[in-house]
Amino acid sequence: MSSLHKSRIADFQDVLKEPTIALEKLRELSFSGIPCEGGLRCLCWKILLNYLPLERASWTSILAKQRELYSQFLREMIIQPGIAKANMGVSREDVTFEDHPLNPNPDSRWNTYFRDNEVLLQIDKDVRRLCPDISFFQRATEYPCLLILDPQNEFETLRKRVEQTTLKSQTVARNRSGVTNMSSPQKNPAPSMNEYVVLPNGCEAHWEVVERILFIYAKLNPGIAYVQGMNEIVGPLYYTFATDPSSEWREHAEADTFFCFTNLMAEIRDNFIKSLDDSQCGITYKMEKVYSTLKDKDVELYLKLPPHTSVSPARAEHQAPVLRLPLAYPAAVPGVRAA
């Protein structure tokens, strides 16, 4: 480790140990990248994303309150309607004459459940292939969600919910002897369902945690719900928090990631709303601005890019996930310029 890097670490530690964090000083230090040693990056991100207040004395109470709130979200939004505690004989109060799985009423709880499945299927497809170059998201987390995986309950994970939502088809054929045969169509298995080894009961992979975070966010924000590319933003946040050297921080990586992601999305959500693409707060306009700035500052690099006379909607959609985060949060996005 170079003396310059050690000096930068010391500068961060000096700022973070103060009873009241000097935000402007922290932003200035963070602009050139945040060291990952000693959990500095994790802590700085939580402060810069307005999850932790500047007064250190209030951290304990704020964290306890937010993490309990996230547990409440899990209870209200993840647990499938109709699942009752095992071995207790609890009746299915959600299946009534007025409300049942076949109820077409838009306000039906079951109707909402099935609509949620459509969003969940897209989230599931994206998070299973998150950061394929590293194995982290396919490995088991050391802190699975006990509220969902409690063996005394019959609560299903989102992964199981997706597997049950996907319909399996079979072909019925009758031969000359009158015997009826049923066969499955010869198709390659969907990579999203069979790409990775299923973990034992009681375990869950990191991608399942990310899936839960995105699903809850979509439930709480129906106006935007889930858009492809959000997984690429929440992934680095969760990876950083889940690999913190402190076990106390790692244990609550899911809840902390959710609130940091929510705060970040409050700043950049316009980039995910398709109707705003061509407005001054949309992704197409911002990409045009990036190309224009790049042309002024570095013509050589600009000329090496694909045709740049205009940014088509299709091209913007393709490149948006890469650009959304730094475009809309350039000064406060922690570690954007870090190696």
C-alpha positions as CSV (number, residue, x, y, z in Angstrom):
1,M,0.0,0.0,0.0
2,S,1.5,3.3,-1.0
3,S,2.0,6.2,1.4
4,L,-0.5,8.3,-0.6
5,H,-3.2,5.7,-0.2
6,K,-2.5,5.4,3.5
7,S,-2.8,9.2,3.7
8,R,-6.2,9.1,2.0
9,I,-7.4,6.4,4.4
10,A,-6.3,8.5,7.3
11,D,-8.1,11.6,5.9
12,F,-11.4,9.6,5.7
13,Q,-11.0,8.2,9.2
14,D,-10.4,11.7,10.6
15,V,-13.7,13.0,9.0
16,L,-15.7,9.9,10.0
17,K,-14.7,9.9,13.6
18,E,-16.0,13.4,14.4
19,P,-19.3,13.5,16.4
20,T,-20.8,15.5,13.5
21,I,-19.7,14.5,10.0
22,A,-18.5,17.4,7.8
23,L,-20.5,16.6,4.7
24,E,-18.7,19.0,2.3
25,K,-15.3,17.6,3.4
26,L,-16.5,14.0,2.9
27,R,-17.9,14.8,-0.5
28,E,-14.6,16.5,-1.5
29,L,-12.6,13.4,-0.4
30,S,-15.1,11.0,-2.0
31,F,-14.9,12.7,-5.4
32,S,-11.6,10.9,-6.2
33,G,-12.8,7.6,-5.0
34,I,-13.4,6.0,-1.6
35,P,-11.0,3.3,-0.2
36,C,-12.6,0.0,0.6
37,E,-10.3,-0.8,3.5
38,G,-11.9,-1.0,6.9
39,G,-15.4,-0.6,5.6
40,L,-14.8,3.0,4.7
41,R,-16.7,2.8,1.4
42,C,-19.7,1.2,3.0
43,L,-20.0,3.8,5.7
44,C,-19.4,6.7,3.3
45,W,-22.0,5.5,0.9
46,K,-24.6,5.3,3.7
47,I,-23.9,8.9,4.7
48,L,-23.7,10.3,1.2
49,L,-26.9,8.6,0.2
50,N,-28.7,10.2,3.2
51,Y,-29.3,6.9,5.0
52,L,-27.2,7.8,8.0
53,P,-27.5,11.3,9.5
54,L,-24.5,13.5,10.1
55,E,-24.8,13.2,13.9
56,R,-23.1,9.9,14.9
57,A,-25.0,9.8,18.2
58,S,-28.3,9.2,16.4
59,W,-27.1,6.3,14.2
60,T,-28.2,3.5,16.5
61,S,-31.8,4.7,16.9
62,I,-32.1,5.5,13.2
63,L,-30.8,2.1,12.1
64,A,-33.0,0.2,14.5
65,K,-36.1,2.1,13.3
66,Q,-35.3,1.6,9.6
67,R,-34.5,-2.0,9.9
68,E,-37.7,-2.7,11.8
69,L,-39.6,-0.8,9.1
70,Y,-38.0,-3.1,6.4
71,S,-39.0,-6.2,8.4
72,Q,-42.6,-4.8,8.3
73,F,-42.4,-4.5,4.5
74,L,-41.3,-8.1,4.4
75,R,-44.3,-9.2,6.4
76,E,-46.8,-7.2,4.4
77,M,-45.5,-7.7,0.8
78,I,-43.5,-10.9,0.5
79,I,-45.7,-13.5,2.2
80,Q,-48.1,-15.0,-0.2
81,P,-51.8,-14.7,0.4
82,G,-53.3,-17.9,1.7
83,I,-50.2,-19.2,3.4
84,A,-50.9,-20.0,7.1
85,K,-48.6,-21.2,9.9
86,A,-47.8,-24.8,9.7
87,N,-49.1,-27.3,12.3
88,M,-51.5,-24.8,13.7
89,G,-54.6,-25.5,11.6
90,V,-55.1,-21.8,10.8
91,S,-58.0,-21.4,8.3
92,R,-57.6,-19.8,4.9
93,E,-59.3,-16.5,5.7
94,D,-58.1,-15.0,2.5
95,V,-60.1,-17.4,0.3
96,T,-63.7,-16.3,0.8
97,F,-66.9,-16.1,-1.3
98,E,-66.1,-12.4,-2.0
99,D,-62.4,-12.8,-2.7
100,H,-60.7,-15.8,-4.2
101,P,-58.1,-16.6,-6.9
102,L,-60.7,-16.3,-9.7
103,N,-62.1,-13.0,-8.6
104,P,-61.9,-10.5,-11.5
105,N,-62.3,-7.5,-9.3
106,P,-59.3,-5.1,-9.8
107,D,-59.3,-4.4,-6.0
108,S,-59.1,-8.1,-5.2
109,R,-56.1,-9.1,-3.1
110,W,-55.6,-12.1,-5.3
111,N,-55.8,-10.0,-8.4
112,T,-53.0,-7.8,-7.0
113,Y,-51.0,-10.9,-6.2
114,F,-51.2,-12.1,-9.8
115,R,-50.3,-8.7,-11.2
116,D,-47.3,-8.6,-8.9
117,N,-46.2,-11.9,-10.4
118,E,-45.7,-10.2,-13.8
119,V,-43.3,-7.7,-12.3
120,L,-41.6,-10.4,-10.3
121,L,-40.9,-12.5,-13.4
122,Q,-39.0,-9.6,-15.0
123,I,-37.0,-9.0,-11.8
124,D,-36.2,-12.6,-11.4
125,K,-34.9,-12.9,-15.0
126,D,-32.6,-9.9,-14.5
127,V,-31.2,-10.7,-11.0
128,R,-30.3,-14.3,-11.8
129,R,-27.8,-13.0,-14.4
130,L,-26.6,-10.1,-12.4
131,C,-22.8,-9.6,-12.7
132,P,-22.2,-12.9,-14.4
133,D,-18.4,-12.3,-14.3
134,I,-18.3,-12.9,-10.6
135,S,-19.8,-15.7,-8.6
136,F,-20.8,-13.6,-5.6
137,F,-24.5,-13.3,-6.4
138,Q,-24.8,-17.1,-6.9
139,R,-23.2,-17.9,-3.5
140,A,-25.2,-18.4,-0.4
141,T,-25.5,-15.4,1.9
142,E,-24.4,-15.9,5.5
143,Y,-27.4,-14.1,6.8
144,P,-30.5,-15.5,5.1
145,C,-33.9,-13.9,5.8
146,L,-35.1,-15.9,8.8
147,L,-38.5,-14.2,8.6
148,I,-39.1,-15.9,5.2
149,L,-37.1,-19.1,5.7
150,D,-38.4,-19.9,9.2
151,P,-39.0,-23.7,9.2
152,Q,-42.1,-23.3,11.4
153,N,-43.8,-21.4,8.7
154,E,-44.9,-22.3,5.2
155,F,-44.0,-18.9,3.7
156,E,-42.6,-19.3,0.2
157,T,-39.6,-17.5,-1.2
158,L,-39.9,-15.3,-4.2
159,R,-37.8,-17.9,-6.1
160,K,-40.5,-20.6,-5.3
161,R,-43.2,-18.1,-6.3
162,V,-41.6,-17.6,-9.7
163,E,-41.2,-21.4,-10.2
164,Q,-44.9,-21.9,-9.5
165,T,-45.9,-19.1,-11.7
166,T,-44.1,-20.5,-14.8
167,L,-46.6,-22.8,-16.5
168,K,-45.4,-26.1,-17.9
169,S,-47.1,-27.4,-21.1
170,Q,-47.5,-30.9,-22.4
171,T,-48.6,-32.4,-25.6
172,V,-51.4,-35.0,-25.7
173,A,-51.3,-37.6,-28.5
174,R,-53.2,-40.8,-29.1
175,N,-51.7,-43.6,-31.0
176,R,-53.4,-46.2,-33.3
177,S,-54.1,-48.5,-30.4
178,G,-56.1,-45.8,-28.6
179,V,-53.4,-45.2,-25.9
180,T,-53.1,-41.6,-24.9
181,N,-49.5,-40.3,-24.3
182,M,-48.4,-37.0,-22.8
183,S,-45.1,-35.5,-23.6
184,S,-43.3,-32.3,-22.9
185,P,-42.2,-30.2,-25.8
186,Q,-38.5,-30.5,-26.6
187,K,-37.2,-27.1,-25.7
188,N,-34.0,-26.0,-24.0
189,P,-34.6,-25.2,-20.4
190,A,-34.8,-21.5,-19.6
191,P,-31.4,-20.4,-18.4
192,S,-33.0,-18.2,-15.8
193,M,-34.5,-21.2,-14.1
194,N,-31.8,-23.9,-14.5
195,E,-28.6,-22.0,-14.8
196,Y,-27.5,-22.3,-11.2
197,V,-27.6,-25.0,-8.6
198,V,-30.4,-24.7,-6.2
199,L,-29.2,-24.2,-2.6
200,P,-30.4,-26.4,0.3
201,N,-33.4,-25.6,2.3
202,G,-32.8,-22.8,4.7
203,C,-30.2,-21.1,2.4
204,E,-30.6,-18.4,-0.1
205,A,-28.3,-16.9,-2.7
206,H,-27.3,-13.2,-2.8
207,W,-29.3,-12.7,-6.0
208,E,-32.4,-13.7,-4.1
209,V,-31.8,-10.9,-1.6
210,V,-31.5,-8.4,-4.5
211,E,-34.7,-9.8,-6.0
212,R,-36.5,-9.2,-2.7
213,I,-35.2,-5.6,-2.5
214,L,-36.3,-4.8,-6.0
215,F,-39.7,-6.4,-5.6
216,I,-40.5,-4.4,-2.4
217,Y,-39.3,-1.2,-4.1
218,A,-41.7,-2.0,-7.0
219,K,-44.6,-2.6,-4.6
220,L,-44.0,0.7,-2.8
221,N,-43.5,2.7,-6.0
222,P,-46.2,1.4,-8.4
223,G,-45.8,4.5,-10.6
224,I,-42.4,3.3,-11.8
225,A,-42.4,-0.3,-10.4
226,Y,-39.4,-2.1,-11.9
227,V,-37.5,-1.2,-15.0
228,Q,-34.6,-3.1,-16.5
229,G,-31.4,-1.5,-15.4
230,M,-32.4,-1.0,-11.7
231,N,-30.7,-4.4,-11.0
232,E,-27.4,-2.9,-12.2
233,I,-27.7,-0.1,-9.7
234,V,-28.8,-2.0,-6.6
235,G,-26.2,-4.7,-7.3
236,P,-23.0,-2.7,-6.5
237,L,-24.8,-1.2,-3.4
238,Y,-25.7,-4.6,-2.0
239,Y,-22.3,-6.2,-2.9
240,T,-20.5,-3.4,-1.1
241,F,-22.7,-3.7,2.0
242,A,-22.7,-7.5,2.1
243,T,-18.9,-7.7,2.0
244,D,-18.3,-5.1,4.8
245,P,-15.6,-6.4,7.1
246,S,-18.0,-5.8,10.1
247,S,-20.4,-8.7,10.7
248,E,-22.8,-6.3,12.3
249,W,-23.1,-4.3,9.1
250,R,-23.2,-7.4,6.9
251,E,-26.1,-8.9,8.9
252,H,-28.3,-5.9,7.9
253,A,-27.0,-5.5,4.4
254,E,-30.4,-6.1,2.8
255,A,-32.3,-3.5,4.8
256,D,-29.5,-0.9,4.4
257,T,-29.3,-1.5,0.7
258,F,-33.0,-1.1,0.3
259,F,-33.1,2.4,1.9
260,C,-29.9,3.6,0.2
261,F,-31.3,2.4,-3.2
262,T,-34.6,4.1,-2.5
263,N,-32.9,7.4,-1.7
264,L,-30.8,7.1,-4.8
265,M,-33.8,6.3,-7.0
266,A,-35.5,9.5,-5.6
267,E,-32.8,11.4,-7.5
268,I,-32.6,9.4,-10.7
269,R,-36.1,7.9,-11.2
270,D,-36.9,10.2,-14.1
271,N,-34.3,8.3,-16.1
272,F,-36.4,5.2,-15.8
273,I,-39.7,6.8,-16.9
274,K,-40.1,6.1,-20.7
275,S,-42.5,9.0,-21.3
276,L,-39.8,11.4,-20.1
277,D,-37.0,10.1,-22.3
278,D,-37.0,13.0,-24.6
279,S,-37.5,15.7,-22.0
280,Q,-34.7,17.6,-20.3
281,C,-34.9,15.3,-17.3
282,G,-34.9,12.1,-19.5
283,I,-32.2,9.7,-20.3
284,T,-32.0,10.5,-24.1
285,Y,-31.5,14.2,-23.4
286,K,-28.8,13.5,-20.8
287,M,-27.0,11.1,-23.1
288,E,-26.9,13.8,-25.8
289,K,-25.4,16.1,-23.3
290,V,-22.8,13.5,-22.4
291,Y,-21.8,13.1,-26.0
292,S,-21.7,16.9,-26.5
293,T,-19.5,17.4,-23.5
294,L,-17.2,14.5,-24.5
295,K,-16.9,16.1,-28.0
296,D,-15.7,19.3,-26.4
297,K,-13.4,17.8,-23.9
298,D,-11.9,14.7,-25.6
299,V,-12.5,14.6,-29.4
300,E,-10.2,11.5,-29.8
301,L,-12.4,9.4,-27.5
302,Y,-15.5,10.8,-29.0
303,L,-14.6,9.8,-32.5
304,K,-13.9,6.2,-31.4
305,L,-17.5,5.8,-30.2
306,P,-20.2,4.4,-32.5
307,P,-22.1,6.9,-34.8
308,H,-22.8,9.8,-32.5
309,T,-24.8,12.3,-34.6
310,S,-27.9,11.4,-32.7
311,V,-29.1,9.1,-29.9
312,S,-32.0,6.9,-31.0
313,P,-34.4,5.6,-28.4
314,A,-33.2,2.1,-29.0
315,R,-29.6,3.0,-28.4
316,A,-30.5,5.1,-25.4
317,E,-32.4,2.1,-23.9
318,H,-29.4,-0.1,-24.5
319,Q,-26.8,2.2,-22.9
320,A,-29.0,3.7,-20.2
321,P,-28.3,1.2,-17.4
322,V,-24.6,2.1,-17.7
323,L,-25.1,5.8,-17.6
324,R,-28.1,6.4,-15.3
325,L,-26.2,6.4,-12.1
326,P,-23.3,8.8,-12.8
327,L,-25.4,11.0,-15.1
328,A,-27.9,11.9,-12.5
329,Y,-25.8,11.8,-9.3
330,P,-22.3,13.0,-10.4
331,A,-21.2,14.8,-7.3
332,A,-22.6,12.6,-4.6
333,V,-22.4,9.1,-6.1
334,P,-19.8,7.6,-3.8
335,G,-16.9,5.9,-5.5
336,V,-18.0,6.6,-9.0
337,R,-14.5,7.4,-10.0
338,A,-12.9,4.7,-7.8
339,A,-10.9,2.0,-9.5
